[in-house]
């Protein structure tokens, strides 16, 4: 009997277990279905999936396991969605309210996509959330206050959106919050004082917003390690609460509106600080002498302020320093020798100051140094003869414009890691060393504005320039303004396809431009102006499809302007002036309407009309066709150049009238039509050229009066109307009060004030209104009428007496009425 009872109990327990299991499975299935439905709703609201990730992977099939979907993570026990990470997928769309049904969600990441629209309030139901990352999307409007309902939230990242308005106070009631990143939005107003409640916070990032002050309560954030508010509008008072946060390791207040000076004891409580930046503010005064108290300091950046005085020698006590950036200030004195003793120093930038004295040789003995920047100072002395021997990691060396004593360039062959070298605007002499060609990692080379040359008498001379053109990593080659005295190498080897910028201006370069120049296929800018180049412009230049700047001005180039230039669709600036180019202006230049901004063809031997296509260059800013032999009238289409700032068509043979449409060029600053055969009047439409500062119409055949409407050109500083056939009064208003007689000499019949040494204008008596003249005219008129009436009466009296008297009375009355109504 007992065994039967045990058996029945066992059977009952099994039945109950099966029922409970079935119930749990049913509930679990229901919850998983809820999660799947939420995710599929999100998929349905995606309007762009460039990598086809969700389209191909998230399936609506009933047997599809959502825990295997891309970006989805589930819990090990309950198999509910705990993390959704769709970051960096390029998705676009809106977030549906159904996403709030993912009740087990702990992490939600949508970073670097294009989600937009409002954030649905249903997301506030995700009470388990610890991390939210909506960074770099297109969300707009205010930050919802319901973000304060995530009690477990540790990280919130909303940076890189379009949020505006205030930060909701509710966010600062999240006691578990450790990281808050709201940077790169349009937030403004005051940072709530409740920020002091974030007792666990370690990182606050509010960069690129519009905050002006920091609340004093920030000083109580005893665990705060990183604070970044660069590109805001913080004032000097913002610094007060910060200097007491002893836990800070990173402080970035770059590009704000802070003024005043830094306190000398800035480091008294910042014992843990490793990096701080106050760059791009308006701070002045001295660099704090007690920076040595920040013993953990690695990076100090104070550039682009108004600091004065000397560089504190005590910086040498900060033995962990890796980076010192003090450029673009007003620092004086010498570079402390002691900086050369910093064992970990990698980056030193002291450029654009007023530092003097010699460059400490110790700087080139720092084994860790990667960057030395000392440009635009008043330094003296010379550089070590063998740079790189004791600084094997040197990558960037800038000593441009430092007044270094002339001498040979140092040997750089041991600086094998050198990527950028700028020694321009100094007084280095001697030959361009071939050892530069051993710097295989060199990317940018600036040696312009020195006294370097190439010895043409040696067979290896041309190879120095040639090998530089073949450095595989070199992108910028600037050797201009040196007496190189050589030719452009016509290399048989393939020239480097990495070269983007080549400048050899004013370098005594002679000979032809080699056909091989077309092999520099990546070239963006080619500057060969102010040399002695001869021959024709090679048609191979059409292969430089990336070219934006072509400068060949002031050479001795001959032949026609090649039509192949019109195939350079990216060409923005074309400088061919000051050569011996002949023939016509290529009509195909009009095809460069999108890119071309500057066209300089002046001082050549061009003979043609201006092609009508030239007026289609609607984005042109600078046009110079002066000093050629161009003919024909100026087209009314000249008014299409709406963006032009400077136009010089002087010293040609243009004829006809000045087009009225020129008044449409309302952005024009400088205009010269001097020394042509233009005739007719000065167009009154000139009055709309309100930006005009320079106007030269001299040495033409212009006639008529000077339009008084030109008095509206308030910015006009230079006016030349001399040697024309103008007549009438010289205006006196507006800018005309500042012009001398030189502006008007040799005209036909101008008159003006005595100040201009022209005859005074003979003013005619002005016609006064009739009612003012009536009192003078009426007596005379009445006398004439009465005399005529008397004569008539004498004649009529002979015929009749009484009737004549009566008619005469009536006649007088009529005449009187007529006169009084005059």
C-alpha positions in Angstrom: 0.0 0.0 0.0 2.8 2.4 0.9 4.6 1.7 -2.3 1.4 2.4 -4.3 1.2 5.8 -2.5 4.8 6.6 -3.4 4.1 5.6 -7.0 1.1 7.9 -7.2 3.0 10.8 -5.7 5.8 10.3 -8.2 3.3 10.3 -11.1 1.6 13.5 -9.8 5.0 15.2 -9.4 6.0 14.3 -12.9 2.7 15.6 -14.3 3.0 18.9 -12.4 6.7 19.3 -13.5 5.7 18.8 -17.1 2.9 21.3 -16.8 5.2 23.9 -15.2 7.8 23.3 -17.9 5.3 23.8 -20.6 4.1 27.0 -18.9 7.6 28.3 -18.6 8.4 27.4 -22.2 5.2 29.1 -23.3 6.0 32.3 -21.4 9.6 32.2 -22.6 8.4 31.8 -26.2 6.1 34.7 -25.7 8.9 36.9 -24.4 11.2 35.9 -27.2 8.5 36.7 -29.7 8.1 40.1 -28.1 11.9 40.7 -28.6 11.7 39.5 -32.2 8.7 41.7 -32.9 10.6 44.7 -31.5 13.7 44.0 -33.6 11.6 43.4 -36.8 9.8 46.7 -36.1 13.2 48.4 -36.0 14.2 46.7 -39.3 11.0 47.9 -40.9 11.9 51.5 -39.9 15.3 51.3 -41.5 15.3 53.3 -44.8 18.9 52.7 -45.7 21.1 49.6 -45.2 24.1 50.1 -47.4 25.9 47.0 -46.3 22.7 44.9 -46.6 23.3 43.6 -43.0 19.8 43.7 -41.5 18.2 42.9 -44.8 20.2 39.7 -45.3 20.5 38.6 -41.6 17.4 39.6 -39.7 14.8 37.1 -40.8 11.1 37.1 -39.9 10.9 33.3 -40.1 9.4 31.6 -37.0 12.4 29.3 -36.6 14.9 32.2 -36.8 16.9 32.5 -33.6 17.2 36.2 -32.9 20.2 35.6 -30.6 22.2 34.7 -33.8 21.3 37.9 -35.6 24.0 40.4 -36.3 24.4 43.0 -33.5 22.2 41.1 -31.1 23.3 39.4 -27.9 21.2 37.4 -25.5 21.4 36.3 -21.9 22.8 32.8 -21.3 19.9 31.7 -19.1 16.7 33.4 -20.2 17.7 33.9 -23.9 16.3 37.4 -23.9 18.0 40.3 -25.8 20.5 42.0 -23.5 22.6 44.0 -26.0 21.8 45.6 -29.3 24.8 47.1 -31.1 24.3 48.3 -34.6 27.1 50.9 -34.6 29.2 51.8 -37.7 26.8 50.2 -40.2 25.7 53.3 -42.1 22.0 52.7 -41.3 19.4 55.4 -41.7 15.9 55.5 -40.3 13.9 56.2 -37.1 13.6 54.4 -33.8 10.2 52.8 -33.4 8.4 52.8 -29.9 8.4 49.0 -30.0 12.1 49.0 -29.1 11.0 49.9 -25.6 9.7 46.2 -25.3 13.3 44.9 -25.1 12.8 44.8 -21.3 16.1 42.9 -20.6 18.2 45.2 -22.6 21.4 46.4 -20.9 23.4 47.9 -23.7 22.0 49.9 -26.7 24.5 51.1 -29.3 23.6 52.9 -32.5 26.8 54.9 -32.9 27.9 56.3 -36.3 24.7 55.9 -38.3 22.1 58.3 -39.7 19.2 57.7 -37.4 16.9 60.7 -37.0 13.6 61.8 -35.8 12.3 62.0 -32.2 13.4 59.5 -29.6 10.2 57.6 -28.5 9.3 57.9 -24.9 8.7 54.1 -24.8 12.5 53.7 -24.5 12.1 54.9 -20.9 10.8 51.4 -20.1 14.3 50.0 -20.6 15.0 50.1 -16.8 17.9 47.7 -17.0 20.0 49.9 -19.3 23.6 50.5 -18.3 24.9 51.9 -21.5 23.4 54.1 -24.2 25.4 55.2 -27.3 23.6 57.3 -29.9 26.7 59.1 -30.9 27.2 60.5 -34.4 23.6 60.4 -35.7 21.1 63.0 -36.7 18.8 63.3 -33.7 17.5 66.8 -33.1 15.5 68.8 -30.6 15.9 68.8 -26.9 17.4 65.9 -24.9 14.3 64.1 -23.4 14.1 64.4 -19.6 13.1 60.7 -19.3 16.7 59.8 -19.8 16.8 60.4 -16.0 14.6 57.3 -15.5 17.5 54.8 -16.2 18.5 54.2 -12.6 21.3 51.8 -13.5 22.7 53.8 -16.3 26.5 54.1 -16.2 27.3 55.5 -19.7 25.4 57.9 -21.9 26.8 59.1 -25.2 24.7 61.5 -27.3 27.6 63.3 -29.0 27.6 64.4 -32.6 23.9 65.0 -33.0 21.8 68.2 -33.3 20.5 68.3 -29.8 19.8 71.9 -28.6 18.5 73.7 -25.6 19.4 72.8 -22.0 20.7 69.7 -20.4 17.8 68.2 -18.5 18.4 68.3 -14.8 17.1 64.7 -14.4 20.2 63.2 -16.0 22.3 64.4 -13.1 20.2 62.4 -10.7 21.6 59.1 -12.1 23.8 58.2 -9.2 25.4 55.3 -11.1 26.6 57.4 -14.0 30.3 57.2 -14.8 30.5 58.7 -18.3 28.5 61.4 -19.9 29.3 62.5 -23.5 27.1 65.2 -24.9 29.7 66.8 -27.2 29.3 68.2 -30.7 25.7 69.4 -30.3 24.1 72.8 -30.0 23.5 72.8 -26.2 23.5 76.0 -24.4 22.4 77.7 -21.2 23.9 76.8 -17.8 25.2 73.4 -16.8 22.8 72.4 -14.0 24.2 72.7 -10.5 22.8 69.1 -10.0 25.9 67.9 -11.8 27.5 67.8 -8.3 25.2 64.8 -7.6 27.2 62.6 -10.0 29.4 61.2 -7.2 30.5 58.2 -9.4 31.3 60.2 -12.6 34.7 59.8 -14.1 34.4 61.3 -17.5 32.4 64.4 -18.6 32.6 65.4 -22.3 30.7 68.5 -23.4 32.8 69.6 -26.3 31.7 71.9 -29.1 28.6 73.3 -27.5 27.7 76.8 -26.3 28.3 76.7 -22.5 29.7 79.8 -20.9 30.2 78.8 -17.2 30.8 75.8 -15.0 28.9 75.5 -11.7 30.9 75.6 -8.5 29.4 72.2 -7.6 31.7 70.6 -10.1 34.4 71.0 -7.5 32.8 68.3 -5.5 33.2 65.6 -8.1 35.8 63.7 -6.2 36.2 60.8 -8.7 36.2 62.9 -11.9 39.2 62.0 -14.0 38.5 63.5 -17.5 36.8 66.8 -18.2 36.6 68.1 -21.8 34.8 71.3 -22.9 36.8 72.4 -25.9 35.1 74.7 -28.4 32.6 76.3 -26.1 32.3 79.9 -24.8 33.7 79.5 -21.4 35.0 82.5 -19.6 37.9 82.9 -17.1 35.5 82.3 -14.2 35.0 78.8 -15.4 38.4 77.8 -14.1 37.6 78.4 -10.5 35.8 75.2 -9.6 38.2 73.0 -11.6 41.4 73.7 -9.9 40.3 71.9 -6.7 39.5 68.5 -8.4 42.4 66.5 -7.3 41.3 63.4 -9.1 41.6 65.1 -12.6 44.0 63.5 -15.0 42.8 65.1 -18.2 41.6 68.7 -18.7 40.8 70.1 -22.1 39.5 73.7 -22.4 40.8 74.2 -25.9 39.2 77.1 -27.9 37.0 79.0 -25.5 36.7 82.6 -24.5 38.8 82.5 -21.4 40.9 85.6 -20.7 43.1 86.8 -17.8 46.0 84.8 -16.5 46.5 81.3 -15.1 47.2 81.3 -11.3 50.8 80.6 -10.4 49.6 77.8 -8.1 47.5 76.1 -10.7 49.0 72.8 -9.8 48.5 73.0 -6.1 45.5 70.6 -6.0 45.9 69.0 -9.5 48.4 66.5 -8.2 47.1 63.8 -10.6 46.9 65.8 -13.8 48.5 64.2 -16.8 47.3 66.4 -19.7 45.9 69.9 -19.9 45.1 72.2 -22.7 44.1 75.8 -22.5 45.0 76.4 -26.2 43.2 78.9 -28.4 41.9 81.2 -25.8 42.8 84.8 -24.9 44.8 84.0 -21.8 47.8 86.3 -21.1 50.3 87.0 -18.4 53.2 84.6 -17.6 53.3 80.9 -17.9 52.9 79.6 -14.3 56.3 79.1 -12.8 55.0 76.4 -10.5 53.9 74.0 -13.2 56.6 71.6 -11.8 54.0 70.8 -9.0 52.0 68.9 -11.6 54.5 66.1 -11.2 52.4 63.6 -13.3 52.1 66.0 -16.2 52.7 64.4 -19.7 51.1 66.9 -22.1 50.9 70.7 -21.8 49.3 72.7 -24.5 49.0 76.5 -24.2 49.4 77.5 -27.9 47.4 80.4 -29.5 47.1 82.7 -26.5 48.8 85.9 -25.5 51.3 84.5 -23.0 54.4 86.6 -22.5 57.6 86.4 -20.7 60.0 83.5 -20.8 59.6 79.7 -20.8 60.0 78.5 -17.2 63.2 76.5 -16.7 61.3 74.5 -14.1 59.6 72.6 -16.9 62.7 70.4 -16.8 61.5 69.0 -13.5 58.4 67.4 -15.1 60.3 64.3 -16.0 57.3 62.5 -17.5 56.6 65.3 -20.1 56.1 63.9 -23.6 54.5 67.0 -25.2 55.1 70.8 -24.9 53.1 73.1 -27.2 53.6 76.8 -26.5 53.4 78.1 -30.1 51.7 81.3 -31.3 52.2 83.4 -28.2 54.4 86.4 -27.3 57.1 84.5 -25.5 60.6 86.0 -25.3 64.0 85.0 -24.0 65.8 81.9 -24.9 64.9 78.2 -25.2 66.0 76.8 -21.9 68.8 74.3 -22.2 67.1 72.2 -19.5 64.3 71.2 -21.9 66.9 69.0 -23.6 67.2 66.9 -20.4 63.6 65.7 -20.6 64.1 61.9 -21.2 60.6 61.2 -22.5 60.0 64.3 -24.7 58.5 63.5 -28.0 56.8 66.7 -29.2 58.2 70.2 -28.9 56.4 73.1 -30.6 57.6 76.7 -29.7 56.9 78.3 -33.1 55.5 81.8 -33.8 56.9 83.6 -30.8 59.8 86.1 -30.2 62.3 83.6 -28.9 65.9 84.5 -29.4 69.4 83.0 -28.9 70.7 79.7 -30.2 68.8 76.5 -30.6 70.0 74.2 -27.7 72.0 71.3 -29.3 70.6 69.1 -26.6 67.3 69.0 -28.4 68.9 66.9 -31.1 70.2 64.4 -28.6 66.8 63.4 -27.3 66.4 59.8 -28.2 62.6 59.9 -28.0 62.0 63.2 -29.8 59.7 62.9 -32.9 58.7 66.5 -33.5 60.7 69.8 -33.2 58.8 72.9 -34.2 60.6 76.3 -33.9 59.4 78.3 -36.9 58.9 82.1 -37.0 61.2 83.1 -34.1 64.3 85.3 -33.9 66.7 82.5 -33.3 70.4 82.6 -34.3 73.3 80.2 -34.6 73.2 77.1 -36.7 71.9 73.5 -36.6 74.0 70.4 -35.7 75.9 69.2 -38.7 74.5 65.7 -38.4 70.8 65.7 -37.5 69.4 62.3 -36.7 72.6 60.7 -35.4 71.5 61.1 -31.8 67.8 61.6 -32.5 66.9 58.5 -34.5 63.1 58.9 -34.1 62.9 62.4 -35.5 59.9 62.6 -37.9 59.2 66.3 -38.2 61.6 69.3 -38.1 60.3 72.8 -38.6 62.8 75.7 -38.4 61.3 77.9 -41.1 61.8 81.7 -40.8 64.1 81.6 -37.8 67.0 83.8 -39.0 69.5 81.0 -38.7 73.0 81.9 -39.7 73.8 81.0 -43.3 75.7 77.8 -44.0 75.4 74.5 -45.5 72.4 72.3 -44.9 73.0 69.8 -42.2 73.5 66.1 -43.0 70.1 64.5 -42.6 70.9 61.0 -43.9 70.8 59.5 -40.4 67.3 60.9 -39.8 65.8 58.0 -41.6 62.3 58.4 -40.1 62.0 62.0 -41.2 58.6 62.7 -42.8 58.4 66.5 -42.8 61.3 68.9 -43.2 60.8 72.7 -43.3 63.9 74.9 -43.4 62.4 77.6 -45.6 63.0 81.3 -45.3 66.5 81.1 -43.8 69.9 81.7 -45.2 71.2 78.3 -46.0 73.7 78.2 -48.8 75.6 75.7 -50.9 74.5 72.9 -53.1 71.2 71.1 -52.7 72.6 67.9 -51.0 72.0 64.6 -52.8 71.7 62.9 -49.3 68.1 64.2 -49.2 67.3 61.4 -51.7 68.1 58.8 -49.0 65.1 59.9 -46.9 62.7 57.3 -48.2 60.0 58.2 -45.7 60.0 61.9 -46.6 56.6 63.2 -47.4 57.0 67.0 -47.3 60.1 69.0 -48.1 60.2 72.8 -47.8 63.5 74.5 -48.6 62.2 77.5 -50.4 63.5 81.0 -49.9 67.1 80.2 -49.1 70.3 80.5 -51.2 70.7 76.9 -52.4 71.9 76.1 -55.8 72.8 73.1 -58.0 76.2 72.9 -59.5 75.6 72.4 -63.2 79.2 71.6 -63.8 79.0 68.2 -62.1 77.4 65.2 -63.8 75.4 64.4 -60.7 73.9 67.8 -60.4 70.7 67.2 -62.4 70.2 63.8 -60.6 69.7 65.6 -57.3 66.5 67.3 -58.5 65.6 64.2 -60.5 65.8 61.8 -57.5 63.6 64.1 -55.4 61.0 63.9 -58.1 61.2 60.1 -57.7 60.9 59.8 -53.9 57.9 57.4 -53.6 56.3 59.0 -50.5 57.0 62.7 -51.3 53.8 64.7 -51.7 55.1 68.3 -51.3 58.3 69.6 -52.9 59.0 73.3 -52.3 62.3 74.6 -53.6 61.2 78.0 -55.0 63.0 81.2 -54.4 66.5 79.6 -54.6 69.1 80.2 -57.3 69.0 76.6 -58.3 70.3 77.5 -61.8 69.2 74.2 -63.5 66.6 72.6 -65.7 63.6 70.5 -64.9 64.8 66.9 -65.2 63.4 65.0 -68.2 63.6 61.7 -66.3 63.2 58.5 -68.3 62.1 56.8 -65.1 58.5 57.0 -64.0 58.2 60.1 -61.9 56.6 59.7 -58.5 52.8 59.4 -58.6 52.7 60.6 -54.9 53.7 64.2 -55.7 50.8 66.6 -55.1 52.5 70.0 -54.8 55.6 71.2 -56.7 56.9 74.7 -56.3 60.0 75.9 -58.2 59.1 79.5 -58.7 61.9 82.2 -59.0 64.6 79.6 -59.1 66.5 80.4 -62.3 65.0 77.4 -64.0 65.7 77.4 -67.7 65.0 75.3 -70.8 61.8 73.7 -71.8 59.1 72.2 -69.7 59.7 68.5 -70.4 57.0 66.3 -71.8 57.5 63.9 -68.9 55.8 66.5 -66.6 52.6 64.7 -67.6 53.7 61.6 -65.7 53.2 63.4 -62.3 49.6 62.0 -62.5 48.6 63.0 -58.9 49.8 66.6 -59.1 47.4 69.2 -57.7 49.6 72.3 -57.9 52.5 73.1 -60.2 54.3 76.5 -59.7 57.0 77.3 -62.2 56.5 81.1 -62.4 59.3 83.7 -62.5 61.9 81.6 -64.3 63.5 81.5 -67.8 61.5 78.7 -69.2 61.2 78.7 -73.0 59.5 76.8 -75.7 55.9 75.7 -75.8 53.6 74.5 -73.1 53.7 70.7 -73.6 50.4 69.1 -74.6 51.2 66.2 -72.2 50.0 68.5 -69.4 46.5 67.3 -70.2 47.3 64.1 -68.3 47.4 66.0 -65.0 43.7 65.4 -64.4 43.9 66.4 -60.7 45.7 69.7 -61.4 44.1 72.7 -59.7 46.8 75.3 -59.9 49.1 75.9 -62.9 51.4 78.8 -62.5 53.8 79.5 -65.5 53.8 83.3 -65.3 56.7 85.5 -66.1 58.7 83.1 -68.2 59.6 83.1 -71.9 57.1 80.6 -73.1 56.0 80.9 -76.8 53.4 79.4 -79.1 49.7 79.1 -78.7 47.8 78.4 -75.4 47.2 74.7 -75.9 43.6 73.5 -76.1 44.6 70.6 -74.0 44.4 72.8 -70.9 40.6 72.7 -71.4 40.7 69.0 -70.5 41.9 69.8 -66.9 38.4 69.8 -65.4 39.6 70.5 -61.9 41.7 73.6 -62.9 40.9 76.5 -60.5 43.9 78.9 -61.1 45.6 79.4 -64.4 48.5 81.9 -64.5 50.1 82.3 -67.9 50.7 86.1 -67.8 54.1 87.6 -68.6 55.1 85.3 -71.5 55.2 85.5 -75.3 52.1 83.4 -76.0 50.4 84.3 -79.2 47.2 83.6 -81.2 43.8 83.6 -79.7 42.2 82.8 -76.4 41.0 79.2 -76.6 37.2 79.3 -76.7 37.1 75.9 -74.9 38.2 77.6 -71.7 34.4 78.1 -71.1 34.1 74.4 -70.4 36.0 75.0 -67.2 33.1 77.0 -65.8 32.6 74.8 -62.7 36.2 74.9 -61.4 38.0 78.0 -62.8 38.4 80.9 -60.3 41.5 82.8 -61.6 42.4 83.4 -65.3 45.6 85.4 -65.9 46.6 85.8 -69.5 47.9 89.4 -69.4 51.2 90.6 -70.9 51.3 88.2 -73.8 51.0 88.6 -77.6 47.4 87.4 -77.9 45.4 88.8 -80.9 41.7 88.0 -81.1 38.3 88.9 -79.8 37.3 87.6 -76.4 35.5 84.4 -77.1 31.8 84.5 -76.0 32.3 81.3 -74.1 34.6 83.1 -71.7 31.6 84.9 -70.2 30.2 81.5 -69.2 32.9 81.2 -66.4 30.2 82.1 -63.8 32.4 81.4 -60.8 35.4 83.3 -61.9 36.9 85.6 -59.3 39.9 87.1 -61.1 40.2 87.9 -64.8 43.3 89.5 -66.3 43.6 89.9 -70.0 45.6 93.2 -69.9 48.5 94.2 -72.2 47.7 92.1 -75.2 46.3 93.1 -78.6 42.8 91.9 -78.1 40.1 93.6 -80.3 36.4 94.0 -80.7 33.6 95.3 -78.5 32.9 94.1 -75.0 29.9 91.9 -75.0 26.8 92.5 -72.9 27.4 89.0 -71.6 30.2 90.4 -69.4 27.4 90.8 -66.9 27.3 87.0 -66.4 30.4 87.1 -64.3 28.4 87.7 -61.1 31.2 86.5 -58.8 34.1 88.4 -60.2 36.2 90.5 -57.8 39.0 91.8 -60.0 38.9 92.4 -63.7 41.7 94.0 -65.8 41.2 94.4 -69.5 43.5 97.4 -69.9 46.0 98.0 -72.6 44.3 96.3 -75.5 42.3 97.5 -78.5 38.8 97.1 -77.3 36.3 99.4 -79.0 32.6 100.3 -78.8 30.6 101.3 -75.7 31.1 100.0 -72.2 28.2 97.5 -71.7 25.4 98.6 -69.3 25.4 95.0 -68.0 28.7 95.6 -66.2 26.6 97.1 -63.5 25.5 93.6 -62.6 29.0 92.7 -61.3 28.1 93.9 -57.8 30.9 92.0 -56.0 33.6 93.7 -58.1 36.4 95.4 -56.2 38.9 96.4 -58.9 38.1 97.2 -62.5 40.5 98.5 -65.2 39.5 99.2 -68.8 42.3 101.8 -69.3 44.1 102.4 -72.6 41.6 101.0 -75.1 39.4 102.6 -77.7 36.2 102.6 -75.8 33.7 105.3 -76.5 30.3 106.6 -75.5 29.1 107.5 -72.0 30.1 106.1 -68.7 27.1 103.8 -67.9 24.9 105.0 -65.1 24.7 101.3 -64.1 28.1 101.8 -62.4 26.2 103.1 -59.5 25.3 99.5 -58.5 29.0 98.5 -58.1 28.9 99.3 -54.4 31.9 97.2 -53.5 34.2 99.0 -56.0 37.5 100.3 -54.6 39.5 100.8 -57.8 38.2 102.1 -61.1 40.4 103.0 -64.1 38.8 104.1 -67.4 41.6 106.4 -68.5 43.0 106.8 -72.0 39.8 105.9 -73.9 37.4 108.0 -76.0 34.6 108.2 -73.4 32.3 111.2 -73.7 29.3 112.8 -72.0 29.1 113.7 -68.3 30.5 111.9 -65.3 27.3 110.3 -63.8 26.4 111.9 -60.5 25.2 108.5 -59.4 28.9 107.5 -58.9 28.7 109.4 -55.7 27.0 106.2 -54.2 30.3 104.3 -54.5 31.4 104.9 -51.0 34.3 102.4 -51.0 35.9 103.9 -54.1 39.5 104.8 -53.2 41.1 105.2 -56.6 39.5 106.7 -59.7 41.1 107.5 -63.0 39.0 109.1 -65.8 41.8 111.1 -67.4 42.5 111.3 -71.1 39.0 111.0 -72.3 36.4 113.4 -73.8 34.2 113.9 -70.8 32.4 117.2 -70.1 30.2 118.9 -67.6 30.4 119.1 -63.8 32.7 116.9 -61.8 30.6 115.4 -58.9 31.6 116.4 -55.4 29.7 114.0 -53.2 30.6 110.6 -51.8 34.2 109.5 -52.6 34.7 112.4 -55.0 35.9 114.6 -52.2 39.0 112.5 -51.9 40.1 112.5 -55.5 42.7 114.9 -56.9 42.8 116.6 -60.4 45.0 113.7 -61.6 41.8 111.6 -61.8 40.3 113.9 -64.4 43.1 115.6 -66.4 43.0 115.8 -70.2 39.3 115.8 -70.8 37.3 118.0 -73.1 35.2 120.3 -71.0 35.0 119.3 -67.4 34.4 121.9 -64.8 34.5 121.7 -61.0 35.6 123.2 -57.8 38.8 125.3 -57.5 40.4 122.5 -55.5 40.6 120.4 -58.7 42.1 123.3 -60.8 39.3 123.1 -63.3 37.2 126.0 -64.5 34.3 126.8 -62.3 31.0 125.6 -63.7 28.7 128.4 -65.1 25.4 127.8 -63.5 22.3 128.9 -65.4 19.5 130.9 -63.5 17.1 128.3 -62.4 13.5 128.6 -63.6 11.3 129.7 -60.7 7.8 128.5 -60.2 5.1 130.8 -61.9 3.5 131.8 -58.7 6.7 133.4 -57.5 7.2 135.4 -60.7 3.6 136.6 -61.0 4.2 139.7 -58.9 6.9 140.9 -61.3 5.3 139.8 -64.6 1.7 141.0 -64.0 2.3 144.8 -64.1 4.1 144.6 -67.4 1.5 142.4 -68.9 -1.3 144.6 -67.8 0.4 147.7 -69.2 0.8 146.1 -72.6 -2.8 145.0 -72.6 -4.1 148.4 -71.6 -2.1 150.2 -74.3 -3.5 147.8 -76.9 -7.0 148.4 -75.6 -6.6 152.2 -75.7 -5.5 152.0 -79.4 -8.5 149.9 -80.2 -10.9 152.3 -78.4 -9.6 155.3 -80.4 -10.4 153.5 -83.6 -13.8 152.4 -82.5 -14.7 155.9 -81.2 -14.9 157.2 -84.7 -17.8 154.8 -85.4 -19.8 155.0 -82.2 -19.6 156.6 -78.9 -21.9 155.2 -76.2 -21.6 151.6 -77.4 -17.8 151.9 -77.5 -17.6 153.1 -74.0 -19.8 150.2 -72.8 -17.9 147.6 -74.8 -14.6 149.0 -73.6 -15.7 148.6 -70.0 -16.7 145.0 -70.6 -13.4 144.4 -72.4 -11.3 145.8 -69.5 -13.3 143.6 -67.1 -12.6 140.5 -69.2 -8.9 141.4 -69.6 -8.6 141.9 -65.8 -10.1 138.5 -65.1 -7.8 136.9 -67.6 -4.7 138.6 -66.1 -5.6 137.7 -62.6 -5.9 134.0 -63.6 -2.4 133.9 -65.1 
